[in-house]
Amino acid sequence: MKLIYLYHSGFALLGDDFTLIFDYWKDSESDGDGILHRELLKRPGRMYVFASHAHADHFNPEVLSWHLQRPDIVYLLSQDIQALHEAEQAEAVWLKQGDSYSDERLSVHAFGSTDVGISFLVEVDGRKIFHAGDLNNWHWMDECEETEWRGYEHAFLQELQLIRKYTETVDVAMFPVDPRLGKEYMRGPQQFVEMIKTFIFVPMHFDEAYARAAAFRPLAEAEGARMIALERRGQCEEIECETLI
């Protein structure tokens, strides 16, 4: 299995007979050019397109035109996207928190978010893949009163408890490590790996701040996770079977 970083929170996960695209915003080289347009849209096997919510950095309406090239494409989209004019007639599986989907290749469970939309737990090839969407401890403690940011944190920890009740382990987690949060920007991802045993951790939602995202590695490793330090758009990583559950 291969993991390809596109941009921001966008990833492709490649198996023998499937391609998963998560939260596409921009391709690996520019807005509309890179490995996805040149190769992945032509790749054999079933393609699944996930979008966790309607924010422009997580959902690009362009994805809805891909069915013209891939008639068998499966769209798994957060229900809030359905309100967008571009998406209201789309043929998709519309998911909200608590919903599930399954077919002969994979199963999907939608968890909540501490912003808009949902997060995804995908079980495929015997592995559990988590994409957080905008689920994070958005505490903004450098700007808010403590009572306010503690409330945000409480909501986040409650959602982690729900995930933990469903599964105590994930093989791969794509999760925000967002320096905009200030000095405690690693607080949310650290709480995630402390509560959910994670074998491979992949940072996201950091735009061009590669070094600051990579700084989370010691905290991930302290909880037994291997962290993939992203260094460029289009980076491709093998997800090695022996490191997984």
Secondary structure, 3 states (H helix, E strand, C coil): CEEEEEECCEEEEECCCEEEEECCCCCCCECCECHHHHCHHHCCCEEEEEECCCCCCCCCHHHHHHHHCCCCCEEEEEHHHHHCCCCCCCCCEEECCCCEEECCCEEEEEECCCCCCCEEEEEECCEEEEECCCCCCCCCCCCCCHHHHHHHHHHHHHHHHHHHHHCCEEEEEEEECCHHHCCCCCHHHHHHHHHCEEEEEEEECCCCCHHHHHCCHHHHHHCCCEECCCCCCCCEEECCHHHCC
